[in-house]
Amino acid sequence: MKERNGYLWVGITITCIMTILALVGLFWTPYDPSAMDSMQVYLPPSLAHLFGTDNFGRDVFSRAMKGLATTYVVSLGTVALGAGVGILVGALTGYFGGAVDRVLMRINDAVSAFPSILLALVIISLLDFGKYNVILALGVAFIPSYARVVRSEFARHRDMNYVIAARLMGAGHGRIMFSHILPNTRAVVVPALIIGINNAVLAESSLSYLGIGVRSPDVSLGYMLSESQNYMGSAPWYVLCTGGCIVLLILGLGLLGEGLQQKRR
């Protein structure tokens, strides 16, 4: 039990610290993340610049805060879109079954046949770069996984006694699905949402690192990591601090999701 609580509490602690930095970064940073200063180039970490400065004299810590905020916005938007549509599809297919299940799940299977990153690449190539198109691309790619999870839960609950009782009392299908069954699936859905945010962070960072995700003037951790690799010799703190933020965020969310899953067991 202590080990299980350890996963959960360590995950909560790390995730809360990173979330606070991201929220503060939305409204305030120690320096202007885009401000360049040729006299402050390649400064190592210090009290004045906690993560040092980059090749343009920009404060890396300020840019990391702004990058965290962007990564959070993209990840939460991705999960909101993917989970919103996926939960609806899963609820309809799991509850009604029959033709509804066959039609919607065949579409779902067709979408999930493509690797999520590849599907996102195709969508972004048809649209354009930028955080909102990344949200759309990744959100579509994430729909099938949520649909399958919710479908299995609704199929398991639809013939339980409390659902039958609600039908006998005259409750409509919509009320039964979203007021009775959906709240009883939270033990499975909530960890899936946390894991989805974790996967979205990794996917967004990967796309931005490759130069096909979030781009300037927006600041993203993945884009910063791509920039910093060219200066590993002259400014190693740039890549270490940027990569460390990504690792900590993924680690915190991963431990949080694992802790929630183990608590359910």
KATANOR-V670127 format. One line per field, one symbol per residue. psi: psi as a letter, one per 40 degrees, with the letter a starting at -180 (. if undefined). burial: + if it has 24 or more other ideal C-beta (glycine too) atoms within 12 Angstrom, else -. A space follows every 50 residues. Layout:
psi=???
burial=???
This chain:
psi=dddddddddddddddddddddddddddiidihdehiheefhfhihaddgd eaiaeeeihdddddddddddddddddddddddddddddddddddddabdd dddddddddddedhhdddddddddddbiiidddddddddddedddddddd ddddddedeiddddddddeehidddddedddddeeddddddddddddddd dddddddddeeebhiieihidddddddddefdddgddddddddddddddd dddddddddddddd.
burial=------++-+++-++--++-++--+---+++-+--------++-----++ ++++++++++++++++++++++++++++++++++++++++++++++---- +--++--+--++---++-+++-++----+++-++++++++++++++++++ +++++-++----+--+---------++--+++--+--+++++++++++++ +++++++++--+++++-+++++++++++--+---+-++++++++++-+++ +++++++++++----
